[in-house]
Amino acid sequence: MADTEAGWVAAELREEFPGLALRYLVLERGSGRSPRAVKDRLRTLAARFGGGQVINLRHQTIPWAYRVFFRHIGLDPDEQRTPVEEVVLERMRAGGFRSRNLLDDALTIAIMETGVAVSALDADRVEGELGLRPAERGERFGEGEYASDIPTGRLLVADSAGPVGVLFGAIAPGRGVSSDTTRMTLLAVQVAGVPDIHVEEALWTVADIIGEA
């Protein structure tokens, strides 16, 4: 399996947000249905997170680091949840972690076990190297009547062709993993206070789960 790669970070972001980084890993396969072993792992994980753990989660080192970063970039983490808090909130609403598909289940497990923000793209829809930068004036997601404006200055994940997604937000149309995807790019966003080893662990957790299925 390939090693993880470091994405580029725009100079102004490196200066303003020391510790901000992007790492990614390409998997030579798509998603699909989760096997019983992955579903069992989800159930076991859900059982570990009761009310007390949920209440204290945001005060743990890595979740707190993302909350601090959210505020620095103008997001209220009590309105737009950090990735791990969003997953936990979903667990509380549903009474457990519902199995969706292999990729989503693997992402849920990795986020809950490491606290790190991980996501995925269709690797064949990525052009060139991935990185982080602010949105430029007039940039849009998609084309035609269904295109949507991106607020100027909003932080993006981008490649040489343009935005692939809003940082901690929506993925650009046609860039995400679908039933037709045969190669996936896993992404992990690191912020100040999140150790390198946890970022690597998050990516390899997803890769291992998908590779063993």
Backbone as a chain_set.jsonl record, in Angstrom:
{"seq": "MADTEAGWVAAELREEFPGLALRYLVLERGSGRSPRAVKDRLRTLAARFGGGQVINLRHQTIPWAYRVFFRHIGLDPDEQRTPVEEVVLERMRAGGFRSRNLLDDALTIAIMETGVAVSALDADRVEGELGLRPAERGERFGEGEYASDIPTGRLLVADSAGPVGVLFGAIAPGRGVSSDTTRMTLLAVQVAGVPDIHVEEALWTVADIIGEA", "coords": {"N": [[0.85, -1.195, 0.0], [0.454, 2.296, -0.715], [2.452, 5.038, 0.597], [1.491, 7.714, 2.861], [0.86, 11.042, 1.721], [1.99, 14.452, 1.818], [-0.008, 17.298, 1.597], [-0.06, 20.501, -0.101], [0.039, 23.752, 1.447], [-1.328, 26.919, 1.335], [0.68, 29.868, 1.405], [-0.201, 32.078, 2.97], [-1.927, 30.843, 4.725], [-0.272, 29.087, 6.087], [1.207, 30.898, 7.527], [-0.718, 32.201, 9.078], [-2.013, 30.118, 10.419], [-0.278, 28.193, 12.087], [0.682, 24.794, 12.115], [-1.42, 23.826, 10.657], [-2.255, 21.382, 8.327], [-2.361, 19.021, 5.59], [-2.856, 15.66, 4.876], [-2.751, 12.853, 2.696], [-3.924, 9.785, 1.149], [-3.916, 7.315, -1.299], [-6.157, 4.812, -2.261], [-6.447, 1.794, -3.994], [-9.118, 0.981, -4.727], [-12.745, 0.832, -4.522], [-15.716, 1.61, -2.605], [-18.432, 0.009, -1.212], [-20.467, -2.618, 0.252], [-20.511, -3.062, 3.804], [-18.808, -5.637, 5.549], [-19.751, -8.195, 7.969], [-17.9, -8.096, 10.095], [-17.045, -5.424, 10.201], [-19.433, -4.116, 10.777], [-19.917, -5.216, 13.285], [-17.793, -4.09, 14.654], [-18.534, -1.415, 14.629], [-20.8, -1.525, 16.3], [-19.623, -2.291, 18.722], [-18.007, -0.077, 19.171], [-19.93, 1.941, 19.47], [-21.076, 1.173, 21.87], [-19.131, 1.851, 23.652], [-19.296, 4.552, 23.982], [-20.999, 6.22, 26.005], [-23.305, 8.43, 27.778], [-21.671, 9.949, 29.602], [-19.074, 9.893, 28.432], [-19.58, 11.221, 26.065], [-20.279, 13.809, 26.892], [-17.849, 14.683, 27.952], [-16.203, 14.631, 25.775], [-15.58, 16.863, 24.056], [-13.718, 18.221, 25.513], [-11.417, 16.811, 25.426], [-8.039, 16.439, 24.195], [-7.588, 16.37, 21.272], [-10.232, 16.703, 20.029], [-10.736, 19.22, 21.209], [-8.746, 20.788, 20.041], [-9.622, 20.976, 17.395], [-12.007, 22.387, 17.83], [-11.003, 24.851, 18.716], [-9.629, 25.647, 16.409], [-11.771, 25.847, 14.607], [-13.08, 28.124, 15.633], [-11.119, 30.014, 15.148], [-11.231, 30.246, 12.381], [-13.635, 31.351, 11.976], [-15.891, 29.767, 12.361], [-18.552, 28.556, 14.319], [-18.25, 26.11, 16.623], [-20.336, 25.059, 18.045], [-22.451, 25.368, 16.451], [-21.786, 24.592, 13.764], [-20.701, 21.511, 13.787], [-17.625, 19.991, 14.895], [-15.816, 17.365, 13.193], [-15.643, 14.93, 14.802], [-17.457, 15.463, 16.859], [-19.795, 15.725, 15.407], [-20.156, 13.121, 14.483], [-20.526, 11.805, 16.924], [-22.868, 13.068, 17.836], [-24.654, 12.137, 15.948], [-24.61, 9.453, 16.631], [-25.884, 9.571, 19.112], [-28.421, 10.471, 18.38], [-29.336, 8.365, 16.789], [-29.073, 6.213, 18.419], [-26.952, 4.556, 18.168], [-24.256, 3.512, 15.959], [-25.112, 3.548, 12.753], [-24.736, 1.299, 10.096], [-23.658, 2.232, 6.9], [-22.145, 2.143, 4.449], [-19.088, 0.631, 3.268], [-16.949, 2.551, 3.125], [-17.999, 4.878, 4.522], [-18.498, 3.716, 7.012], [-15.914, 2.959, 7.778], [-14.721, 5.502, 7.916], [-16.205, 6.592, 10.035], [-15.379, 4.942, 12.175], [-12.609, 5.529, 12.231], [-12.616, 8.312, 12.773], [-13.854, 8.341, 15.308], [-12.084, 6.793, 16.819], [-9.67, 8.163, 16.696], [-10.179, 10.898, 16.682], [-9.513, 12.572, 14.644], [-10.049, 14.595, 11.729], [-11.215, 13.079, 8.965], [-11.812, 12.292, 5.532], [-13.03, 11.538, 2.184], [-12.293, 11.307, -1.355], [-13.101, 10.773, -4.832], [-10.525, 9.283, -6.386], [-9.905, 9.334, -9.093], [-11.018, 11.632, -9.92], [-9.469, 13.62, -9.03], [-7.104, 16.085, -9.767], [-3.792, 16.506, -10.14], [-1.77, 17.669, -7.345], [-3.067, 17.787, -4.0], [-4.24, 20.356, -1.787], [-4.494, 23.101, 0.604], [-6.235, 26.142, 0.637], [-7.415, 29.616, 0.61], [-10.689, 30.495, -0.63], [-11.067, 32.018, -3.823], [-12.216, 35.149, -5.191], [-15.353, 34.911, -6.724], [-15.275, 32.172, -7.195], [-16.803, 28.971, -7.79], [-18.854, 26.102, -7.017], [-19.382, 23.424, -9.129], [-21.211, 23.633, -12.302], [-23.211, 25.606, -14.578], [-26.814, 25.973, -14.114], [-27.071, 24.823, -11.631], [-24.873, 25.429, -10.191], [-23.05, 26.686, -7.364], [-22.175, 29.511, -5.362], [-19.049, 30.149, -3.721], [-18.184, 31.46, -0.638], [-15.977, 34.21, -0.605], [-12.702, 33.806, 0.576], [-13.296, 31.651, 2.23], [-12.043, 28.623, 3.549], [-10.584, 26.111, 1.562], [-10.279, 22.752, 0.262], [-8.259, 21.934, -2.395], [-7.323, 21.18, -5.831], [-5.249, 21.1, -8.79], [-7.144, 21.763, -10.638], [-9.102, 23.175, -9.369], [-11.451, 23.943, -6.661], [-12.053, 21.165, -4.528], [-13.529, 20.724, -2.361], [-15.128, 22.257, 0.497], [-13.317, 23.181, 3.36], [-13.853, 21.095, 6.054], [-16.433, 20.894, 5.238], [-18.867, 20.761, 2.583], [-18.344, 18.515, -0.195], [-17.213, 19.103, -3.487], [-19.45, 18.933, -6.314], [-19.417, 15.88, -8.122], [-16.892, 15.176, -7.295], [-16.767, 13.551, -5.108], [-16.863, 10.26, -3.51], [-18.519, 7.652, -5.184], [-20.877, 5.11, -6.269], [-19.663, 4.3, -8.549], [-17.004, 4.649, -8.188], [-13.646, 3.586, -8.31], [-11.169, 4.006, -7.301], [-9.925, 5.564, -4.408], [-9.217, 8.602, -2.66], [-8.044, 9.229, 0.439], [-8.379, 11.706, 2.936], [-6.836, 13.632, 5.493], [-7.163, 16.171, 7.808], [-5.062, 18.219, 9.58], [-4.626, 20.133, 12.525], [-3.245, 22.691, 14.683], [-2.06, 21.262, 17.653], [-2.866, 18.696, 17.196], [-1.353, 15.648, 17.101], [1.147, 14.316, 14.823], [1.224, 11.503, 14.67], [-1.363, 10.685, 15.225], [-2.763, 11.61, 13.049], [-1.668, 10.079, 10.977], [-2.469, 7.586, 11.941], [-5.264, 7.782, 11.707], [-5.667, 7.81, 8.907], [-4.548, 5.31, 8.19], [-6.15, 3.61, 9.632], [-8.636, 3.762, 8.304], [-7.761, 2.834, 5.795], [-6.874, 0.235, 6.426], [-9.233, -1.021, 7.314], [-10.805, -0.948, 4.991], [-9.137, -2.302, 3.249], [-9.089, -4.859, 4.339], [-11.641, -5.757, 4.055]], "CA": [[0.0, 0.0, 0.0], [1.251, 3.51, -0.843], [2.639, 5.873, 1.787], [0.71, 8.942, 2.874], [1.523, 12.198, 1.117], [1.68, 15.757, 2.408], [-0.56, 18.275, 0.681], [0.475, 21.849, 0.029], [-0.765, 24.718, 2.202], [-1.041, 28.271, 0.854], [1.612, 30.575, 2.282], [-0.889, 32.914, 3.957], [-2.503, 29.967, 5.737], [0.834, 28.594, 6.921], [1.597, 31.978, 8.433], [-1.805, 32.515, 10.014], [-2.42, 28.934, 11.185], [0.795, 27.208, 12.242], [0.175, 23.477, 12.483], [-2.416, 23.373, 9.693], [-1.645, 20.5, 7.329], [-3.223, 18.051, 4.915], [-2.188, 14.44, 4.426], [-3.692, 12.023, 1.955], [-3.508, 8.428, 0.824], [-4.735, 6.768, -2.375], [-6.479, 3.39, -2.189], [-6.799, 1.276, -5.315], [-10.405, 0.286, -4.698], [-13.882, 1.66, -4.165], [-16.363, 1.316, -1.334], [-19.228, -1.208, -1.243], [-21.163, -2.964, 1.486], [-19.654, -3.441, 4.923], [-18.961, -7.003, 6.02], [-20.218, -8.323, 9.343], [-16.852, -7.704, 11.039], [-17.044, -3.966, 10.325], [-20.67, -3.764, 11.479], [-19.702, -5.579, 14.692], [-16.878, -3.089, 15.218], [-19.348, -0.216, 14.863], [-21.629, -1.749, 17.489], [-18.741, -2.264, 19.885], [-17.584, 1.308, 19.356], [-21.079, 2.691, 19.981], [-21.286, 0.792, 23.266], [-18.094, 2.485, 24.462], [-19.558, 5.982, 24.121], [-22.235, 6.541, 26.701], [-23.538, 9.844, 28.04], [-20.542, 10.605, 30.247], [-17.989, 10.069, 27.469], [-19.991, 12.222, 25.086], [-20.202, 15.125, 27.531], [-16.452, 15.059, 28.158], [-15.443, 14.484, 24.54], [-15.077, 18.105, 23.492], [-12.619, 18.728, 26.33], [-10.22, 16.028, 25.17], [-7.041, 17.242, 23.485], [-7.766, 16.502, 19.827], [-11.481, 17.42, 19.742], [-10.609, 20.625, 21.608], [-7.904, 21.456, 19.05], [-10.479, 21.317, 16.245], [-12.93, 23.442, 18.25], [-10.24, 26.101, 18.726], [-9.379, 26.023, 15.016], [-13.04, 26.301, 14.036], [-13.313, 29.512, 16.036], [-10.125, 30.863, 14.482], [-11.595, 30.477, 10.984], [-14.953, 31.974, 11.929], [-16.981, 28.794, 12.5], [-18.966, 28.284, 15.695], [-18.326, 24.651, 16.733], [-21.617, 24.657, 18.628], [-23.418, 25.436, 15.351], [-21.253, 23.629, 12.8], [-19.951, 20.601, 14.655], [-16.38, 19.399, 14.442], [-16.121, 16.014, 12.682], [-15.884, 13.91, 15.819], [-18.693, 15.793, 17.569], [-20.902, 15.428, 14.5], [-20.345, 11.67, 14.502], [-21.089, 11.453, 18.233], [-24.246, 13.542, 17.864], [-25.408, 11.194, 15.128], [-24.742, 8.233, 17.428], [-26.882, 9.811, 20.144], [-29.73, 10.553, 17.742], [-29.732, 7.074, 16.237], [-28.925, 5.163, 19.419], [-25.837, 3.691, 17.764], [-23.675, 3.862, 14.672], [-25.752, 2.773, 11.702], [-23.883, 0.965, 8.965], [-24.114, 2.813, 5.635], [-21.352, 1.46, 3.427], [-17.757, 0.351, 3.796], [-16.174, 3.773, 3.326], [-18.556, 5.692, 5.597], [-18.297, 3.01, 8.277], [-14.491, 3.067, 8.102], [-14.484, 6.882, 8.339], [-16.781, 6.733, 11.378], [-14.49, 4.27, 13.127], [-11.352, 6.273, 12.331], [-12.861, 9.587, 13.454], [-14.139, 8.089, 16.717], [-10.925, 6.222, 17.512], [-8.526, 9.082, 16.713], [-10.603, 12.291, 16.797], [-8.987, 13.326, 13.506], [-10.98, 14.839, 10.634], [-10.873, 12.339, 7.754], [-12.856, 12.241, 4.516], [-12.552, 10.83, 0.999], [-12.638, 11.771, -2.684], [-12.855, 9.845, -5.937], [-9.146, 9.579, -6.785], [-9.846, 9.597, -10.531], [-11.541, 12.99, -10.142], [-8.48, 14.555, -8.482], [-6.113, 16.476, -10.767], [-2.59, 17.059, -9.521], [-1.619, 17.558, -5.898], [-4.103, 18.399, -3.173], [-3.753, 21.295, -0.794], [-5.431, 23.967, 1.31], [-6.11, 27.569, 0.286], [-8.673, 30.362, 0.708], [-11.45, 30.641, -1.872], [-10.868, 33.264, -4.55], [-13.46, 35.841, -5.546], [-16.061, 34.395, -7.883], [-15.19, 30.72, -7.356], [-18.084, 28.295, -7.646], [-18.927, 24.653, -7.091], [-20.233, 22.956, -10.198], [-21.406, 24.483, -13.464], [-24.583, 25.764, -15.029], [-27.819, 26.52, -13.211], [-26.973, 24.222, -10.301], [-23.629, 25.854, -9.567], [-23.234, 27.481, -6.148], [-21.05, 30.383, -5.042], [-18.263, 29.877, -2.513], [-17.821, 32.748, -0.034], [-14.574, 34.591, -0.737], [-11.909, 33.626, 1.791], [-13.59, 30.378, 2.903], [-10.927, 27.707, 3.328], [-10.92, 25.032, 0.648], [-9.367, 21.727, -0.231], [-8.231, 22.179, -3.829], [-6.275, 20.581, -6.643], [-4.838, 22.011, -9.852], [-8.314, 22.137, -11.432], [-9.987, 24.041, -8.601], [-11.89, 23.435, -5.36], [-12.658, 19.83, -4.437], [-14.432, 20.736, -1.227], [-14.937, 23.253, 1.548], [-12.678, 22.573, 4.514], [-14.844, 20.679, 7.052], [-17.772, 21.113, 4.691], [-19.348, 19.983, 1.435], [-17.458, 18.135, -1.287], [-17.685, 19.641, -4.763], [-20.173, 17.959, -7.13], [-18.624, 15.054, -9.014], [-15.568, 14.879, -6.742], [-16.87, 12.606, -4.006], [-16.916, 8.823, -3.789], [-19.832, 7.174, -5.599], [-20.905, 3.673, -6.549], [-18.793, 4.054, -9.705], [-15.614, 4.906, -7.809], [-12.763, 2.413, -8.236], [-9.973, 4.421, -6.553], [-10.299, 6.605, -3.45], [-8.187, 9.376, -1.968], [-8.404, 9.536, 1.819], [-7.814, 12.978, 3.379], [-6.844, 13.938, 6.922], [-6.82, 17.568, 8.072], [-4.375, 18.383, 10.861], [-4.553, 21.495, 13.035], [-2.343, 22.817, 15.823], [-2.494, 20.485, 18.808], [-3.141, 17.32, 16.784], [-0.053, 15.031, 16.81], [1.324, 13.645, 13.536], [0.951, 10.073, 14.757], [-2.813, 10.471, 15.193], [-3.185, 11.839, 11.669], [-1.305, 8.86, 10.245], [-3.315, 6.502, 12.429], [-6.604, 7.928, 11.151], [-5.634, 7.366, 7.516], [-4.278, 3.873, 8.104], [-7.324, 2.903, 10.152], [-9.578, 3.646, 7.184], [-7.158, 1.984, 4.769], [-6.848, -1.152, 6.899], [-10.606, -1.553, 7.329], [-11.239, -1.159, 3.609], [-8.284, -3.312, 2.648], [-9.373, -6.185, 4.879], [-13.037, -6.139, 3.778]], "C": [[0.881, 1.24, 0.0], [1.374, 4.246, 0.491], [1.708, 7.083, 1.717], [1.544, 10.08, 2.284], [1.091, 13.475, 1.818], [1.14, 16.677, 1.339], [0.097, 19.628, 0.888], [-0.501, 22.726, 0.825], [-0.358, 26.11, 1.735], [-0.236, 29.048, 1.882], [0.896, 31.388, 3.352], [-1.535, 32.078, 5.05], [-1.422, 29.409, 6.655], [1.229, 29.638, 7.95], [0.535, 32.23, 9.493], [-2.154, 31.353, 10.924], [-1.284, 27.917, 11.261], [0.208, 25.861, 12.702], [-0.883, 22.954, 11.542], [-1.721, 22.554, 8.607], [-2.699, 19.582, 6.739], [-2.37, 16.86, 4.525], [-3.222, 13.59, 3.704], [-3.048, 10.72, 1.509], [-4.461, 7.89, -0.237], [-4.909, 5.264, -2.187], [-6.957, 2.925, -3.561], [-8.052, 0.412, -5.252], [-11.506, 1.267, -4.332], [-14.458, 1.247, -2.827], [-17.133, -0.001, -1.44], [-19.913, -1.45, 0.089], [-20.174, -3.376, 2.564], [-19.883, -4.904, 5.298], [-19.378, -7.017, 7.491], [-19.174, -7.83, 10.35], [-16.825, -6.195, 11.256], [-18.29, -3.507, 11.07], [-20.549, -4.089, 12.97], [-18.789, -4.559, 15.376], [-17.609, -1.787, 15.496], [-20.181, -0.363, 16.131], [-20.789, -1.696, 18.767], [-18.314, -0.837, 20.201], [-18.709, 2.141, 19.955], [-21.294, 2.413, 21.454], [-20.283, 1.465, 24.192], [-18.394, 3.944, 24.758], [-20.943, 6.215, 24.687], [-22.32, 8.024, 26.966], [-22.342, 10.569, 28.625], [-19.404, 10.883, 29.289], [-18.324, 11.162, 26.459], [-19.848, 13.625, 25.656], [-18.759, 15.603, 27.636], [-15.636, 15.089, 26.871], [-14.81, 15.782, 24.075], [-13.907, 18.674, 24.273], [-11.347, 17.896, 26.185], [-9.327, 16.766, 24.187], [-7.34, 17.44, 22.008], [-9.104, 17.146, 19.473], [-11.402, 18.91, 20.095], [-9.784, 21.406, 20.589], [-8.725, 21.853, 17.825], [-11.476, 22.412, 16.611], [-12.232, 24.804, 18.228], [-10.007, 26.577, 17.288], [-10.655, 26.515, 14.346], [-13.284, 27.76, 14.38], [-12.336, 30.463, 15.342], [-10.505, 31.16, 13.037], [-13.043, 30.97, 10.844], [-16.13, 31.022, 11.97], [-17.285, 28.586, 13.979], [-19.124, 26.768, 15.853], [-19.579, 24.152, 17.437], [-22.741, 24.73, 17.59], [-23.023, 24.459, 14.246], [-20.292, 22.733, 13.556], [-18.615, 20.183, 14.038], [-16.668, 17.96, 14.015], [-16.43, 14.989, 13.76], [-17.164, 14.199, 16.596], [-19.922, 15.529, 16.702], [-21.205, 13.934, 14.493], [-20.985, 11.228, 15.819], [-22.547, 11.877, 18.329], [-25.15, 12.602, 17.065], [-25.637, 9.892, 15.886], [-25.824, 8.391, 18.483], [-28.285, 9.853, 19.553], [-30.238, 9.19, 17.318], [-29.69, 5.953, 17.265], [-27.821, 4.186, 19.087], [-25.259, 4.203, 16.466], [-24.284, 2.974, 13.604], [-24.775, 2.531, 10.559], [-24.482, 1.536, 7.685], [-23.447, 2.109, 4.45], [-19.943, 1.347, 3.982], [-16.955, 1.613, 4.067], [-16.704, 4.582, 4.497], [-18.367, 5.028, 6.952], [-16.838, 3.113, 8.719], [-14.143, 4.483, 8.561], [-15.014, 7.117, 9.749], [-15.86, 6.134, 12.426], [-13.21, 5.071, 13.324], [-11.534, 7.587, 13.074], [-13.079, 9.364, 14.943], [-12.911, 7.588, 17.465], [-9.763, 7.196, 17.62], [-8.926, 10.535, 16.967], [-10.231, 13.143, 15.601], [-10.042, 13.446, 12.407], [-10.504, 14.119, 9.383], [-12.078, 12.3, 6.817], [-12.277, 11.546, 3.293], [-13.072, 11.469, -0.273], [-12.486, 10.613, -3.666], [-11.474, 10.19, -6.498], [-9.027, 9.896, -8.268], [-10.43, 10.95, -10.897], [-10.62, 14.049, -9.548], [-7.423, 14.824, -9.549], [-4.928, 17.15, -10.086], [-2.589, 16.884, -8.016], [-2.736, 18.292, -5.173], [-3.479, 19.347, -2.159], [-4.871, 22.124, -0.196], [-5.168, 25.419, 0.923], [-7.437, 28.274, 0.528], [-9.372, 30.395, -0.651], [-11.161, 32.003, -2.497], [-12.216, 33.88, -4.913], [-14.075, 35.215, -6.806], [-15.972, 32.895, -8.075], [-16.538, 30.068, -7.052], [-17.875, 26.784, -7.618], [-19.843, 24.28, -8.238], [-20.353, 23.969, -11.323], [-22.888, 24.615, -13.787], [-25.512, 26.266, -13.948], [-27.734, 25.962, -11.8], [-25.673, 24.582, -9.581], [-23.934, 26.72, -8.345], [-21.976, 28.288, -5.856], [-20.358, 29.925, -3.765], [-17.89, 31.223, -1.92], [-16.33, 33.023, -0.162], [-13.854, 34.446, 0.603], [-12.196, 32.35, 2.543], [-12.472, 29.402, 2.581], [-11.394, 26.49, 2.544], [-9.85, 23.958, 0.622], [-9.423, 21.858, -1.744], [-7.15, 21.355, -4.505], [-5.955, 21.548, -7.772], [-6.01, 22.477, -10.705], [-9.256, 23.071, -10.691], [-10.408, 23.42, -7.292], [-12.437, 22.01, -5.467], [-13.602, 19.739, -3.249], [-14.131, 21.888, -0.295], [-14.3, 22.547, 2.744], [-13.705, 22.349, 5.617], [-16.272, 20.881, 6.557], [-18.044, 20.238, 3.483], [-18.236, 19.683, 0.441], [-18.06, 18.641, -2.594], [-18.401, 18.557, -5.571], [-19.244, 17.206, -8.074], [-17.256, 14.681, -8.481], [-15.604, 13.812, -5.649], [-16.911, 11.154, -4.476], [-18.351, 8.425, -4.117], [-19.762, 5.665, -5.838], [-20.019, 3.308, -7.74], [-17.31, 4.206, -9.38], [-14.823, 3.603, -7.707], [-11.456, 2.713, -7.517], [-10.375, 5.584, -5.656], [-9.063, 7.308, -2.902], [-8.711, 9.727, -0.584], [-7.677, 10.797, 2.254], [-7.879, 13.09, 4.892], [-6.363, 15.369, 7.111], [-6.255, 17.669, 9.486], [-4.377, 19.855, 11.251], [-3.607, 21.507, 14.235], [-2.903, 22.054, 17.021], [-2.828, 19.046, 18.489], [-1.815, 16.674, 16.377], [-0.027, 14.324, 15.454], [0.884, 12.189, 13.595], [-0.541, 9.777, 14.7], [-3.363, 10.682, 13.78], [-2.886, 10.603, 10.822], [-2.205, 7.699, 10.659], [-4.72, 6.571, 11.838], [-6.652, 7.423, 9.716], [-5.455, 5.86, 7.406], [-5.418, 3.055, 8.682], [-8.347, 2.694, 9.044], [-9.028, 2.672, 6.142], [-7.178, 0.513, 5.172], [-8.236, -1.773, 6.865], [-11.068, -1.872, 5.911], [-10.418, -2.269, 2.948], [-8.575, -4.726, 3.111], [-10.771, -6.665, 4.538], [-13.148, -6.986, 2.509]], "O": [[1.936, 1.252, 0.635], [0.537, 4.106, 1.383], [1.202, 7.43, 0.65], [2.773, 10.068, 2.348], [-0.019, 13.573, 2.341], [1.753, 16.827, 0.282], [0.729, 19.876, 1.915], [-1.704, 22.466, 0.862], [0.826, 26.444, 1.739], [-0.445, 28.902, 3.086], [1.317, 31.4, 4.508], [-1.68, 32.543, 6.181], [-1.634, 29.274, 7.86], [1.545, 29.314, 9.095], [0.851, 32.448, 10.662], [-2.547, 31.56, 12.072], [-1.32, 26.894, 10.578], [-0.658, 25.818, 13.577], [-1.229, 21.774, 11.597], [-0.719, 22.988, 8.039], [-3.775, 19.39, 7.304], [-1.305, 17.011, 3.927], [-4.405, 13.598, 4.045], [-1.827, 10.568, 1.49], [-5.679, 7.998, -0.091], [-3.938, 4.536, -1.982], [-7.771, 3.587, -4.205], [-8.044, -0.744, -5.674], [-11.241, 2.386, -3.892], [-13.784, 0.616, -2.014], [-16.531, -1.034, -1.734], [-19.93, -0.574, 0.954], [-19.131, -3.963, 2.275], [-21.025, -5.359, 5.357], [-19.361, -5.988, 8.166], [-19.53, -7.21, 11.352], [-16.607, -5.736, 12.377], [-18.215, -2.605, 11.904], [-21.021, -3.329, 13.815], [-18.995, -4.213, 16.539], [-17.333, -1.123, 16.495], [-20.26, 0.562, 16.94], [-21.209, -1.119, 19.77], [-18.267, -0.44, 21.365], [-18.473, 2.956, 20.847], [-21.656, 3.315, 22.21], [-20.549, 1.632, 25.383], [-17.816, 4.52, 25.679], [-21.92, 6.382, 23.958], [-21.514, 8.799, 26.451], [-22.023, 11.68, 28.203], [-18.822, 11.968, 29.31], [-17.454, 11.931, 26.05], [-19.353, 14.527, 24.98], [-18.474, 16.784, 27.434], [-14.488, 15.533, 26.882], [-13.627, 15.806, 23.734], [-13.175, 19.519, 23.76], [-10.313, 18.239, 26.758], [-9.796, 17.618, 23.432], [-7.346, 18.577, 21.534], [-9.116, 18.077, 18.668], [-11.933, 19.755, 19.374], [-10.091, 22.563, 20.304], [-8.544, 22.942, 17.28], [-11.764, 23.279, 15.786], [-12.807, 25.792, 17.773], [-10.166, 27.76, 16.986], [-10.625, 27.493, 13.599], [-13.656, 28.548, 13.511], [-12.697, 31.586, 14.992], [-10.145, 32.214, 12.513], [-13.599, 31.002, 9.746], [-17.252, 31.414, 11.651], [-16.371, 28.456, 14.793], [-20.044, 26.191, 15.273], [-19.857, 22.953, 17.429], [-23.84, 24.222, 17.815], [-23.816, 23.609, 13.84], [-19.194, 23.154, 13.921], [-18.493, 20.041, 12.821], [-17.674, 17.39, 14.437], [-17.402, 14.245, 13.633], [-17.886, 13.269, 16.955], [-20.974, 15.151, 17.216], [-22.367, 13.529, 14.495], [-21.877, 10.38, 15.829], [-23.377, 11.13, 18.848], [-26.276, 12.316, 17.471], [-26.711, 9.296, 15.803], [-26.597, 7.464, 18.728], [-29.23, 9.335, 20.147], [-31.422, 8.886, 17.463], [-30.208, 4.864, 17.019], [-27.757, 3.1, 19.662], [-25.717, 5.213, 15.93], [-24.003, 1.776, 13.555], [-24.079, 3.443, 10.114], [-25.668, 1.35, 7.413], [-24.114, 1.558, 3.574], [-19.637, 1.899, 5.039], [-16.342, 1.738, 5.127], [-15.933, 4.942, 5.387], [-18.101, 5.712, 7.941], [-16.558, 3.328, 9.899], [-13.357, 4.652, 9.494], [-14.356, 7.762, 10.564], [-15.594, 6.758, 13.453], [-12.771, 5.272, 14.457], [-10.706, 7.946, 13.911], [-12.547, 10.114, 15.762], [-12.72, 7.929, 18.632], [-8.947, 7.079, 18.535], [-8.1, 11.326, 17.422], [-10.593, 14.318, 15.544], [-10.827, 12.525, 12.18], [-9.493, 14.506, 8.797], [-13.224, 12.277, 7.266], [-11.165, 11.022, 3.344], [-14.136, 12.087, -0.288], [-11.833, 9.611, -3.374], [-11.282, 11.282, -7.032], [-8.139, 10.65, -8.666], [-10.348, 11.373, -12.05], [-10.945, 15.236, -9.558], [-6.906, 13.89, -10.163], [-5.059, 18.238, -9.525], [-3.318, 16.052, -7.477], [-3.276, 19.282, -5.666], [-2.339, 19.163, -1.731], [-6.049, 21.881, -0.456], [-4.022, 25.865, 0.887], [-8.474, 27.62, 0.641], [-8.722, 30.33, -1.694], [-11.027, 33.008, -1.798], [-13.235, 33.19, -4.933], [-13.397, 35.02, -7.815], [-16.542, 32.376, -9.035], [-17.3, 30.525, -6.2], [-16.879, 26.26, -8.115], [-20.969, 24.771, -8.313], [-19.701, 25.013, -11.317], [-23.711, 23.827, -13.32], [-25.081, 26.902, -12.986], [-28.267, 26.562, -10.867], [-25.411, 24.089, -8.484], [-24.957, 27.403, -8.302], [-20.858, 27.819, -6.071], [-20.988, 29.388, -2.854], [-17.329, 32.062, -2.626], [-15.51, 32.157, 0.143], [-14.343, 34.908, 1.634], [-11.419, 31.979, 3.422], [-12.0, 29.362, 1.445], [-12.448, 25.916, 2.819], [-8.681, 24.209, 0.915], [-10.509, 21.891, -2.322], [-6.2, 20.895, -3.872], [-6.356, 22.71, -7.712], [-5.897, 23.472, -11.42], [-10.119, 23.696, -11.308], [-9.786, 22.456, -6.844], [-13.191, 21.694, -6.388], [-14.382, 18.793, -3.138], [-13.026, 22.431, -0.291], [-14.702, 21.439, 3.099], [-14.353, 23.293, 6.068], [-17.202, 21.021, 7.351], [-17.528, 19.126, 3.368], [-17.314, 20.477, 0.255], [-19.277, 18.608, -2.778], [-18.009, 17.391, -5.522], [-18.397, 17.802, -8.74], [-16.522, 13.943, -9.138], [-14.57, 13.236, -5.309], [-16.983, 10.866, -5.67], [-19.286, 8.811, -3.416], [-18.724, 5.035, -5.635], [-19.665, 2.142, -7.919], [-16.458, 3.917, -10.22], [-15.278, 2.638, -7.093], [-10.716, 1.796, -7.159], [-11.085, 6.49, -6.092], [-8.012, 6.698, -2.706], [-9.705, 10.441, -0.451], [-6.488, 10.952, 1.976], [-8.867, 12.687, 5.506], [-5.29, 15.739, 6.635], [-6.89, 17.256, 10.457], [-4.156, 20.725, 10.409], [-3.218, 20.452, 14.737], [-4.079, 22.188, 17.358], [-3.052, 18.247, 19.398], [-1.205, 17.107, 15.399], [-1.043, 13.801, 14.994], [0.241, 11.696, 12.668], [-0.947, 8.735, 14.186], [-4.312, 10.014, 13.37], [-3.729, 10.14, 10.055], [-2.649, 6.92, 9.815], [-5.304, 5.541, 11.505], [-7.569, 6.691, 9.345], [-6.136, 5.208, 6.615], [-5.633, 1.917, 8.264], [-8.863, 1.591, 8.862], [-9.746, 1.792, 5.665], [-7.467, -0.355, 4.349], [-8.401, -2.916, 6.44], [-11.648, -2.928, 5.657], [-10.948, -3.074, 2.182], [-8.341, -5.686, 2.377], [-11.075, -7.846, 4.707], [-14.247, -7.391, 2.131]]}, "num_chains": 1, "name": "protein.A"}
